């Protein structure tokens, strides 16, 4: 019997991957670097910003030693884009309301930092639905490692088999499967609605 549903954020609850791409390239552009859109979605999407920067350094597309500077600039740009990319989505509000009315615990686990997650959820009017919110700055090993989900299980007081995780990006799906929970893999945020949970909610 399921007791909890945990959602990834970007590409699941909100359509922010494009916002992350825009903010990261704006920050990288200050240092003469750029990521193509197809490259971002095929390889970088779902990774924490610091991991993206480390990979660019490894490829020789950025000089070493800029990780924290670029990460800080990118976070600033992301926060400026939240209102545009994350308006309230009634399909998500209706879904969250139904899940809470069925007494499911709700969590949000993202490779974004917690402050950004909370700003996004607040902008989309979803913040108050969540019992647990965990960002990549609260774990030692971000996705694709399952640590963030294992920590969520502990905080929610549930076992892996009592939980459903909703993920889109490859790294998130890998982390979710490794956690031992049931995984609902979606293409993007448009897939996340009442229909996805039809059986669970007995609609």
C-alpha positions, 0 to 999 in steps of 0.5 A: 500500500502506497503512503507517499508520492515524491516528485522531482521538480524541473520537468515534472511539477514545473516546466523549468528546464528551459529556464535552467538552460537560459540562466546557465548559458547567460552565466557561461556567456560571461566567461565565453562558454556556451551549451547548445540546447540539444546538448543540454537536454541529451546530457546535462539536463537533471545534473546539478549546476556544479556538475555541469560546470565540472564537465565543461572544465573537464572538456576544456571549455571553461578554465578551472577554478570558476565553478563557485563563481559561475554557480552563484551567478547562475542561481541569481539568474534562475531566481530572476526567471522563476516567475516567468517559467513557473506560474500556477498550473491548475492541473498540478494544483488539482492533482496535489489537492486530490493526493492530500485528500487521500492522505498521501504524504508529498515530497519534492526532491530536486537537484536544484538548491533548496532555496530555489525549490521553495521559490519555484513551488511558491511561484506555482502555488504548490509549496503548502502541499509538501511535507518534505522538500530536499535540495541537492545542497542537503545531500552529499551525493546528488542524483543519479545517486539515490541518497536524496530519495533515501533521506526523503523516505526517512523524513516521511517515515515510509519504506521504499515500497510504500512510495511512488517517485515521479521523474523525467530526466535520465539522472533522476530516473536512475536515482529513483529506481536505485532507491527501491521505490515504484517509479513513474517516468514521465516525458515532461510536466504535461504528463503529470496530472490526474490521469497519471494517478488514475488507478492510485486515486480510484478516479 
